[in-house]
Amino acid sequence: MTEGYVAERSMYWDYLALTPFNSLLEGGLVHLWYLPALVIGVGLVSILIKANLQRLLLPLSIILFIYGVLAGSYFNATDIPSLFYTRNGPFFSLIMIVLGFEIRRLNISVSSVKALIILIIGMIIHFTEAYYLLSWDVDFRIHDYLFGTPIWALGFFFLLLANPSLGESKWVQPVANLTLGIYVSHLLFVIYLSNLAGFLGFELWKKDLLVWLGTIVISTLFTYLVMKTPLRRVLFR
């Protein structure tokens, strides 16, 4: 209560209380932010189509995206203000939805090789940006969206479109069965490992590596073990 989880989270809860609008857009804790963002993005698409302004979808999504990145991950470098955390709301959700919308509308497809190239280029840009932002005292692991993010997401989407039978592979279902448990539990391990990194004196890439890799391993193992116990019937209904 005084030195552990509750004390560490108290600062975050105080932050939520001071930013009620952001808290509304964020959903449950920080887990469900993408649901309000998805609703807002789809709502904007619907409104523009209804108003016969479909031509504005892509320009508007690009403008919101650029602002979202500059006022989000790049805030330390730009000092561009925002009323709420730009990961929430339409700044990134709209461009992702619009890209999928246009790909479907125009029936665009590329080969697996080209999709993989797009994915790799996007990831290189994303991680180069994240590395650059270390010089502005921004943790490597905190970025939800950077300028390269939609590019590698687009490549991944094209890769899935080019391989529609991928979900039929035998390894997909066992991994899918663990996804919900990993998603629900992983934040606890992020917090614990962040505290452990501070206790060990890890900074920058050492801290990021411990938190990132440790969270993947521990949350996956934890979920797998829970699935093997009677708790499965209580937790996964």
Secondary structure, 3 states (H helix, E strand, C coil): CCCCHHHHHHHHHHHHHHCHHHHHHHCCCCCCCHHHHHHHHHHHHHHHHHCCCHHHHHHHHHHHHHHHHHHCCCHHHHCCCCCCCCCCCHHHHHHHHHHHHHHHHHCCCCCHHHHHHHHHHHHHHHHHHHHHHHHHCCCCCCCCCCCCHHHHHHHHHHHHHHCCCHHHCCCHHHHHHHHHHHHHHHHHHHHHHHHHHHHHCCCHHHHHHHHHHHHHHHHHHHHHHHHCCCHHHHHCC
